[in-house]
Amino acid sequence: MAMAVGSAPFVLNSGTMRSQISKELRAKANDFLNSRRHANNLVDIIAYFEHSLKENESIAATVLTLEVVFVELLKRREMCKDSVPLKPKDESPETKYREWLRQRYEEALCLMHSAFDHEKSAEASQALVTSIKLLAAEGKYPLDKSDEPCKFPKQRLRNILQKLLSSEKSQNVLLQRFKEYSEYLDLLFYSWKLLQQLASRTAFSNEVFACNYLELINALPVTKDVQEQQKLLCITHSNENSAQPECLDYAQTRKCINKVWLSLMQWTDGIQEPVHRQMLIILLERVLPHLDKPILLTDFLMDSLDCGGPISLLALQGIFTLIQKHNITYPNIYEKLYSMFEPEIFHTKFKARLFYLADIFLSSTHLPENLVAAFVKRLARLSLIAPPQDAVIILYFIGNLILRHPGLKRLICAQAAIEVSRDPFVMEERDPTKSNALDSSLWEVVSLQKHAIPAVANAARFISQPLPSTEWDLSSVLELKEDDIFDQEIAKKSKQYALAFERPQSLYLAHDDKIKQYWKLF
């Protein structure tokens, strides 16, 4: 099972063979590191790595072997050479050997990056981890003697990021693994610094690339907590005090973030719906607090409001942030919020966000009663067709709105005077102030008191009882699921046990069973 140069690579057929190959790789690596007479062992290991990639076989053992070999070579500085301008080229055997090792190193790194596309995510993740470890080792022990220790190898990181930003396949698994290294301040800073250079309008028009690019932004933290930890990837204990890395403070990182997002805002024309939605999520949850001029997002957010669905909802949250913290005005904000309460909202994962935003927008007690009444009636009408868990949220929300605006109690008092068939409320009206909600009643809530699900019926009974003095806590029910309602009902009756007082002796019934008086079981 030798791996001599020019021989056919061996193939893994079983677990035993894989273990055998791993031992052989370790033995060849040890022989190579112990003596230059076995230099061809490195060629054999790389050749087997290339063969395994072509055949989509397991590469973990080979990757780990190459990691051990090249980390040790970097520590020994055996690949290190002088780069002196205008100096005659050194043709000594030692120099040629060092150049040969560097060529093998570049070859191995190229294959390592190709392994990111391995069909097995575990194998691809191992290639990524090894690439980052080699990057860290090269930062501590540079290839050129003229470079200072702890100089971050930016080009190596650039090559890694380029492979992560694939335009052909989603790299979510690798990006999540890369996120584990984002606690290192130097890696984080240079990743932000390189991001702007790795994208263009043409590249971002590709949906796969755009999603990978946005996922990479999402994987890079931008909080000050990371800055305070001062954990560096390319540093050794021996030179920790002598070598100071480039200035990596929060202000520098924030400048990079602003440049990256400013570029993205120029490429938003004609983007696909998944990319648009992901951009808004990352903007709201990660990037917005770190932008120098959030007002520049106004046009993008207002255009997103007209897209409908989850995109409009996310844009509404962004506009609310600008209204709250940056004093912008939007004339028809309540009409937009009102139009979002459609039956389709119950089938999106952002419905909890909509109720949360609506609760904030309608928290003021100075809003016109006819406006709030329109929201109450629209919510009540939707509760008739909503899933049980959403109906519970709506009913508590309606109760809170009535507590904030006592004048809306007239909707409760009017329920006996208005026939359902003559309800003056106009559900199709887009302007909430013209929907005649104040002339209607909450007959929908009364009808839900006979709902088949006890949790919904109990929530609807608030309309027939004295209202509480404090509002209901919506946060406790916003994430309520249908299974939770079922479990709650089971828990209420969990003390009802079915007990057998007589030990069964056979398949026959108990001696005092009524059926036994009239039937005989054989």
Secondary structure, 3 states (H helix, E strand, C coil): CCCCCCCCCCCCCCHHHHHHHHHHHHHHHHHHHHCHHHCHHHHHHHHHHHHHHHCCCCCHHHHHHHHHHHHHHHHHCCCCECCCCCCCCCCCHHHHHHHHHHHHHHHHHHHHHHHHHCCCHHHHHHHHHHHHHHHHHHHHCCCECCCCCCCCCHHHHHHHHHHHCCCCCCCHHHHHHHHCCCCCHHHHHHHHHHHHHHCCHHHHCCHHHHHHHHHHHHHCCCCHHHHHHCCCCCCCCCCCCCCCCCCCCHHHHHHHHHHHHHHHHCCCCCCCHHHHHHHHHHHHHHHHHHCCCHHHHHHHHHHHHCCCHHHHHHHHHHHHHHHHHHCCCCCCHHHHHHHCCCHHHHHCCCHHHHHHHHHHHCCCCCCCHHHHHHHHHHHHHHHCCCCHHHHHHHHHHHHHHHHHCHHHHHHHHHHHCCCHHHCCCCCCCCCHHHCCHHHCCCHHHHHHHHCCCHHHHHHHHHHHCCCCCCCCCHHHCCCCCHHHHHHHHHHHCCCCCCCCCCCCCCCCCCCCCCHHHHCCCC
